[in-house]
Amino acid sequence: MHSHKTIEDVLNEDIQFGDKAKALWKEMKTNVKLEAACILACEFGEWGTEILAYGIGLPFMNEIGILGGVALGGGYALYHVYQHAKAHNEGVPSLLDAAAYAGSTESGCIIGATLAEYSAGKFVATVNNPLALSNILVRGAALIPAFGIGLTLMSSFTYTKKKEVVRWVSEKDAIKNIKAEGNLEHKLNKNKLEIKGQNSNMIIKEKGLPRTYHNDYDKDKNSLYLIQSKIARAKPDYGQIVQDHAEHLFEEAGYSINPVFNIYSCSTSCGEQEHEHDSCDHDH
């Protein structure tokens, strides 16, 4: 491990392309099952809507199919994210928070997969009938590129979110009194403290307390703090060093922290959760 490294070492270290590629590939493998279910929902929504439009004689059935694909795909994404949150016992699920998470991670998958299927139906299909055997075969073949496009887009979004190392609840406006240490450049901009190294940075971001945590904390006295660093998603084992440093800064400023978990995140495997939190009751 890298426990001997300081926060300056971590933020000054160059992030190699190979590290990014390896981390993204791991993210894609983790998301395979989610993407498979998502693309099936998009496919049934699009095809079913096209059949309905064709049956009642509506024009532009392929375009109408896009609406059906996005609607059913989006509905499935919201459903499984919310159900995932309910299955975890940290915080109370909020439909709005679940929708925000689903939209920021799976919207690319939904739109990309649906448009790939639309393109096949619109430009490759031989006859204007969604039930024709030739069109069904074309649609089936299109699932392969649609899956690849959707998985890549979805994993790019979830990989971006892996810059979050940890989140916790602490006193409101605490960020104004957090003082960076060492020779690293730092800048406070309203609700965000950025600590810069030569090749990466560390960000402490204060946000209003989401509905998820309102039952446990006072939204007028507490805020949610996100600890982020881009190097943590390329080199996850560096995340602990970033977390330890953030904890030290809050402690030095006289603030207590209450770690919480993102109960909506569905892209971390259970095995990883057990390794990180000794339980699959929480998500990272």
Helices and strands as residue ranges (DSSP letters): H 7-12, H 17-30, H 32-55, H 61-86, H 95-119, I 120-124, H 133-161, E 164-171, G 174-177, E 185-189, E 192-196, E 201-208, G 211-213, E 222-228, H 230-234, G 236-238, H 239-252, E 258-260, H 270-277
